[in-house]
Every structure is written in C-alpha cells, then in structure tokens.
C-alpha cells in the first residue's frame, strides 16, 4: 500500500486510522443501522396489521421523484410478499403538484379507504389529513422532509427527526425500507436495493446508517439476480456512480416528462415479476429518458447569445417545468454564472422558474432580495425555485441581472490531494476505492497534479481531446481540452479523478481531468 497517499487521503477527509477502520468495517443485515430505531414504528406496524386483519382498503400516496417512487414501490412490494394488495398513486407534477391533494383525500373518503399511507410527503399536509381523520380514515406518514411548526393529525408519523431515529438526514425510501423490516420481520435484499437508490437520488449524506446500507447493498449485489435493476444500469457495475449517473436519472425522467397518470407504470415496473411486462416498461423508460436528454440538450444549446459581460442568465424557455433544473444546471456548468430558467405555467398567468448557482453565490439570498418581484420562492444556496407573474418578468430579469452584477463570485478553492503522474496506478485506484462509497458529505477525492509540461501532452487526431499515455496501462484524459486551448501554456496544474476502463479483458487506469489552470 502507498502509505504516503494513504496519509494524504486521511488528511483530506480529516480522519485518523481508527476512523478509517470504522469506515471499512464489515456490516451485515443485522447491524447496518446499529442501535437506531424509529420511535412508535411497532405501533405503526400494528395499525397496518389491524387494517389487513379486518380486510380494510389500503391506499399509498407517493411522489414523482426517484425517492418517492422507491418508497412507494417498497411498500407495495412489501405488502405483496404477504399477499396483500394496496392501491397506490404517484402524483403528476403538472396537475397534482407535490404532496397529497384535497381532491385525492376526498377520493379516498368516497372510495371508503381504511388506511392512507403517505410516503415521501405528508408532514406538511395539514388540511388534507384533517379531512381524512374527520371521516375516520386512518393515516400513516412515512416522510423525511422538514418538520413544520404544525404537524398533521396522522395516527403515526415515522420520520428520522420526529421519531428520534438519528441525527443524519435520510431518504423516504430508507424510512419505508426500515418499516418493511418491521412489517416483514426480516431484511429483504431487493427492497434494500430500492432504498439504496433513494439515498443517492435524493443526495442524502453518506454517513452512519445511510453509508452502511449502501455499502452492504453494493457489496452483495449480483448481476442477473434482479432484472429490473440490471436493465436500468445496463452493463455498468452496481455502485453509487451508476445509481447517480444511470439509474436515478432514468427514474426521474418519467416524473419530469410525463404529464398524466402513466408515471404510475414505474411502480408496476419495480413490483411486477412477468418478464414480458418488464421488457415493455424498460423500453418505455429508456425512450422517455432519451427524449429528456435530447430536449434538455437542445434547450441549453438554444441559448447562444450569452456574453461574458453578463454576470447571470435569465432564460425564458418553452420546455416542460420538469426540465428547468436540468437546463439551469447545464448552463451553470457551461458559463459559471447564476442561472434561472423559466417556462410559462398552464394558467398562462405566471412563469415557473428553477435556479442554480456556482459555489459562492446564494440563490435564497438573491430570491429574498427580489421577493417583491416574486409570487413564491424557496430553496437553498445552490438551487431554488420560484414563480414570477407574467407582467413582472421583464423587471425581474433586470433586477436579477443587477443583483448578480453586485455580487461577484469569488472562486472557491476546492480541497484536493497533491498527486503525481507516477501515482496513476491500479493499486492506488484500489486504495482510494477502499474509502468508497462516495457521495453527499463524503465526496470522491479530487487529485491535483501540478507542473504538467504542456509540450509533452498528446491529443486525439482532430486535436479536440487530450489523450496522453503514461506508461503501458495508464493515461491522462481530458475531454474537450484541445491542443489549441493550451497554446501559450508551458506548464499547467490539473485536477481530476482516477477511473478504470476495460477493453478485451485488459484493465487500464485513467486520470480524468476535470479542470486545468496555468501553473504559477
């Protein structure tokens, strides 16, 4: 083992060898959550048991993002293991919006539902649950969103903070999975995989029980065991990168693109077992995801008149609301300025906007300063959403760009590990991977190589990509780093990550460049 690199990794994560041993210690189905337990979960399980015993009608109300889909699928599948059928509904982003609606609450009453289970929503649903309780409908909430001052009068709320489970935020899919263990009396491997997808898709911090469950699932995953997951990840290994880059985007694409009840086919995909039906659904999922990618790319590329004299972007587009955040992210990555992308809402009276910003700029502070121009707004420093009245869009654009001009972004130096060309080896890649999984709160380490001699670098035939061999089985790769872009540089500093590639059974190691700058 490269002891020097190991020490640099410990310093990067601000941990010692004892902490490292804790990170890599074995976890199993019995100890991944240690002593963490949701208060009243056994009472919630007893409530469900009672409804099942009395042959009551159960209705599960989820959400349109990957976490809500996973949570809903876990509960439906859990009940099917016990030969119990439940009705379920994933809301439509465009017609229903987020959370249980009064219309759906009334339908539950009219259809004589005995138990409503809200998953990935519910803690902010006050009037709807009051209406249900007024008509003697039992209500169970499995949620993880911020607790409001007033909580709904549900029979039981199972929530990481409210139920005293732990200090680390977790996903609704994780909450649903823990409830499945209580209900079934055992750890189900397939349901644990769905929960692990929710952790990555909802960007939960990879600490304690979140990290332990993800490690356990990744270590025990076997290709060929679960067609639904294999088909989503295609030929990639099952890990946090594949979940974040392949699996979660496909699930989220349906909620972003579909304007109708077809979104509920996602639950069918994750709980059905007939191969021919699954093949039909995966074809549909892939087709919608491809459309999402094309529309997002076209919309981002349509903004071709932005100049560097502007310090922000306000882009009014005609794309679906569900794509606004993706386009805003793409534009921030391209231009590195605060960006808001808007589209006209169905009512025609206002624009719905999604904002993203580079590190060093706060979206929520910006929205607060411009609140007189907005109908509603919310979010956090890096991302947010808002609504703007049609007759105020021009003044909002003017004020947004003026605010961006008044708040110049200072470049934030990202923490990185000093690294060397000679350390681009498979052994060092494997050492770094012992610290995985990487994600929110525990990022993949950035590796900085200083003083790279530019004249020694090699490029693709067309000169558009940096492709430099380093020994027989390693190389430097910089996509869209052209030979012309490095003219005038003698030495550069680069930051990036290591990754492996397979070709005809041979494994090579690659340093993938994320950024470069002139060496001072």
N, C-alpha and C positions, 0 to 999 in steps of 0.2 A: 504493500500500500504506500502511496505517496504521502508520507507523514506531513510534509510541508503544506501540500494542498489541503490535506485534512484539517490542519490547524487554521488555514485561511477560511475554510468552509465554516468551522465552528465560530470564528470571529464574525463572519458575515451574518450568521443567524443569532449572534450574541448568546451562544450556549456553550456549555462545557461538555466533557466526555460523559459525565453522568446523565446530562440531558439527552445527549445523542443516544446513549444506550436505551433510555426511556422511549425515544422516537422509534427505535428499530425493534423493540422487544416484541415477542410473539403475542398476538391477540387471537382469540377464538370466539366462537359464538356465545360463550358464557360470560366473557369478561370484557368485551369491547366497550361497554358502557360503564364498567366498574360498578360503583355503588349508586349511580344516577338512576333516579326513578321519578316518574310523574305522580305528583300527589293526586289522589282520587281516581287513578286510572282503573283500579279494580272495581270501583263503583260505576264508572262509565261502562266497563265491560259487563257488569251485572245488569245494567239498564238495557244494553243491547241483547243480552241473553234472555231477558224477560220478554222483550218485544218478539224475539224469534220464537220463544216457547208459546206465546199467545198467537202465533201466526200473523203478526202485525205487518203492515206495509212499511218498508224502509226506503227512503229516498236520499241519495247522496248528491250534494251540490258542490262542484269543484271550481276550478279556474281554468283559463285558457292558456296559461303558460306551462312550461315543462314541469315545474314543481306541482302545480295543480293537477296536471294530467297524471303524474306519477302517484300523487296522493290518492286521487280518485281510483286509479287502477289497482292500487294496493288494497284498498278497502273492498272493491268489487270482487277481486280475485280471492281475497281472504274469506269472504262470505261464501264464494262458490266452493271453496275447499270443504265447507260444511254443508254443501248442497242448499244454500240459502240464496235466493235471487233478490237483488235490490235494483230498483230503478235508479238512474243516475243522469246527471246533466252537467255538461261543460258549457258555461255561458259563451255567447257570441260577443266578441269585443265591440262590435259595431252597433248591435241592437241592445244587448243586455248590459254591457259595461262590466266593471269589476264588482263582485260580491252579489249575494242573494238579493234579488229584486222583490219588490212588493207583489208584482204580478206572479212570480213563481211561488212566493209564500202563499198567496191566495189559491193558486192551483193545487198546492199541497193540501190545503184545507178542503177544497172542493173534491179532491180525489181521495180524501179520507186517509192521508198518510199518518201513520202512528209515530214514526221516528224520522226526523230530518237530521242528517249528518252534514255539517258544513266542513269542508276541508280546504285549506289554503285561503280561507275567508271566514268571516263570522264574528271576530272580536269587535268589529266596528259596525256590525249590523244590529241596530237597536230596535227601530220601529218594526222591522220585518219579524224579528223573533218575538217581540211583544205580541204581535198579531197572532203568531202561531201558538204561543202559550195561552193566549186568551181563548183559543179554540182547542185547548188540551192536547196539542201536538207536542210530543217530547222532542227536545233539541240537544244535540251533542255537537260541540265545536272543537275541531282539531285545527289549530292555526298557529302561526308564528309571527304575525305582523304586530306592529307597535300597539301596545295597550293604551286605550283612551281613558279619560277620566271616568266616563260611564261605560260599564260593560253590559252586554246583553243578558237578559234573564234566562240564559240557557240552563238546562238541567246540569250539565257539566261542561267546563271549558278545559281542554287539555292543551297546554301552551307552555313552552320551555320556561318562560319567566313566571307566569302566573301559577304554574304547577310546580314551581321550585325544582325544576329538573337540573339546571346548571347555568353557569354564567356565560357560556359560549352560545351565541345565536345558532340556530339550526333551521332546517327546512321543514315545510309542512309534510313533505314526503317522508322525512325521518320520523316526524311525530306519528304519522299514520303507520309506519313500519313498527315502531315501538308498541303502538296499540295492537297491531296484528300479533306480536309476540304474546301480549297479554291475552288476547282473544283465543288464539290457536293453542297456546301453551308450548310453542316451540319456535325456533328460528327457521324461517323459510328462505332458502337461498335465492329463489327468483325474486321474491319481494325485496330482499336486501339489495339486489342489483338495481331495482327500480328506485329504491331510496338513495342509493349512491349517485345515480344520475341526477336526482333532485338536488343533492348537495352541491354538485358542480354547476348545474344550470342556474341555480339561484345564488351562486357565488357566496356560499357560506364559508366562514373561516375554517381552515383545515387544522383544527386543534382538538385535543381530547377526543370525545366520542365521535365527532364528525370524521376526524382523521383516522381513528381506529376502524370505523366501519368501512371507510373507503379502502384502506389498506387490506382489510380482511377480504372484501369483495374482489379487489384486483388480484390478490394472491391466489384466490380459489377459483377464479374464472376459467372455464374450459370451453374452447371453441367446439361448436357442434352440440352443446347442451341446450341452448335456448335460441331457437331460430329468430325470434323477434329481435333479440339484441344483436346477433350475428349479422342479420340483414341490414340493420342500421349502421353498424360500424364497418361494414364491408370487409375488406381484407386486413384492416388495421388491428393491432393488439388492443385489448380492452384495458384502458388506463385513463387517467384524468385528462390527458391531452385529447384522446379520441372522443371522450364524452363531450369535452368543451368544443371541439372543432368539427366533429361529425354527427354525434348522436343528438345532443341538445338542440343544435340549430335546425335539424330536420323536424323535431317535435314542435319547436317554437314557430317554425314556418307556417304550420297549419293555423295556429291562433292568429298569426299576423295577416294571413292572406284570405282565409275562408270567411265569407260573410253569409252565415247560415248555420244550420244545425249539423252539418257534415263533420264539424270538429269532433263530435262525439264518436266518430269512427276510430279516433285514436284510442279510446278506452277499449273498444272492440278488438283493436289490434293487439293490445297488451294482455287481454284476458281470454281471447279465443284460442282454440287449440287445433282447428282444422287448417291444414297446410294450404289448401286452395284459397281459403278466405284470407289467410295471412299474406299470400303472394299478391292478391288483389290489393290489399291495403298498403303493402310496402311500395308497390308500383305507384299508387296514388300519392303517398307521402313523398317519394322521390321526385315525382313530377311537380308537385306544389313547391317543393324546395328549390328545384331548378328554376321555376318561374320567379320565385322570390329573389334568387341570386341575380337573374337577368334584369329584373325590374330595378333592383337596388343599384346595380352597376350602371344601368342606363341613366337613372335619375341623378346619381352622383356625377357622372361624366357630363350631364347636360349643363352643369354649372361651369362654364368655360370662360366666364368674363370676370372672375375674381382676380383682383390685383393686390399686390403686397402693400399698397398704400392703405388698404382697409385692414383694420385690426379685428374684424369679426365678420361673420357671414349670417345674413338672414335670407333664407331661400324658401320661396313660396312654390310648392310643387303640387302636382295633381295625383300623387301616389296615395295608396291606402295608408291610413293612420298607423297601421302596424309596422310599416316600413320606415317611418320617420326617424326613429332612433338609430337604425342601422345606417341610414344615409348620413345622418349627422355625425356618427362615429367615423365613417369613411372619409368625410370631408375634414374632420379634425385631424385624422391621421395624415391626410394629404397636405393640408395647409397650416396646421398647428395654431389655429386661432379658435376662439369661442364660436360655436355654430348653433343656429337654431333653424330647423326645417319645419315648415308648416304646410298644412293642407286644409281645404275648406271642409267643414263638418256637414253632415247630411242636412241639417236645418238650413244651411246657407247663411246663417246669421253670425257665425264665428269661425275662426281658424283654430285648429288644434295643433300645438307645436311640441316638438321634442328637442331638447337642447343637450349639447355635450361640450366639454371644455378640456383643454390641456391642464395638466397639473400646474398649480399656481394661480388659477382663476376659479372663483366660486360662483357657480350658477345660482345657488339660492340667494346669495348676497345681491347678485345682479337683479334677480326677479323681485326681491324685496325693494330695491331702489326704484324699480319700474312698476311697482304694484298698481299705481293709478292707471296704467295702460292695460292692465290685465284683468280678466274676469276671475280666473282662478290660477293658482300656480303651486308648485311643490317640487321636492327633490332633495338632492344633496350636492356637495361642491362640484362633483364631476359630471352630474347628469340631472336633468329635471324635465318637467312638462308644464305646459300652460295652455290657456285659451285666450284668444285675442278677438275682440269684436271686429267685424269687417270694416266698420268705419274708422277704426283706430289702427289699422295695420300699418299705414304709412308713418304715422307718428311714432308707433312702437319701433319700427325699423330704424328710424332716425335716432331715437333715444338709446336703443340697444347698441348701435354702432358707436355713438358718442360715449357711452359707458365703457365699451371695450377700449376705446382710444384713451380714456382717462385711467385705465387700469392695465398698464403694460405688464406683460407676463415675463417674470424673471425666470430664466432657465433653471430648473431644479436638477441639481447634480444627482443622478441615480447611483445608489450604492452598487459597487461592483468589486469583484475579486481580481486582483492582479494575476494575470495568467500569461503563459509563454507558448510560443509556437511549438516548442518541443514537447509540451504537455497535451497536445491534441492526440490522445491515445485512447484506445478502447478501455484500458484499465482505469484511466482517470474518469472516463464517462461512467463506468460502472460504480466507481467510488461516489461520484455526485448523485447517481440514482439511488444510493442507499438512503439518502435524505428524503426521497420522494415518499408520498405524492406531494406535488407542488400545486399551489393554488392560492386562493384568497387568504391573506395573512401569513402565507408561507411560500413566497414566490420562488420560481426556478432561479438559481443564482445567475446573475449577469457576470460574464467573464470579460475582463478588459485586457487587451494586448496592446502595448504601447510601442511606438517607434518602429512601425512596419515600413520597410523600404519599398516605396511605390514602384520603382523601375523593375523590381523583381517579380511583380504580380503578373499573372496570366489571365486572359479573358476569353470569353466564348468567341466563336468565329466572327460573329457580327459585332463584337466588341461591346455588347449591351450588358453582359453579366460577368462578374468577377469569379473565375474558376481557377484556383491555384493549387496544384498538388503539393502536399507536404509529406514527403516520404512515399512509400508504396501504398499505404492503406489509409491515408488521411489527406484532407484538403480544406482549403478556405473557400467558402461560397458566399457571394454577395449578389443576390438577385437585384437587377435594376441598378447596380453600381457599374457604370460603364467606364471604359478606358478614357473617354473624353471628359467625364465628370471629375477625374482625378488628375487631369492635366494641370501642371503648375504646383502639384504637391510632390515633395520629395519623401517625406515621412508622414504617416497618419497613425492615429490611435483608433482602435476598433473595439466595439463591444458586441457580444453575441452569446450564443449557447452552443453546446455540443449536442449532436444527434447522430444516430446510426442510420445507415442505409444498407439494403440487401440487394444483391444482384448475382443471380446464378449461384446462390448458396454461399456467396462470399460477403462478409460483413466489413464495411468500411466506416470510418469515423469522420465526421464533418463538423467544422466550426462554421456556423451560420451567422453571418454578420447582420446585426440589427441597425447599428449606427456607426458612422465614422466621422472623424474630425481631424483637422490639421494638428500635427504634433507640435507642441510649443516647447 
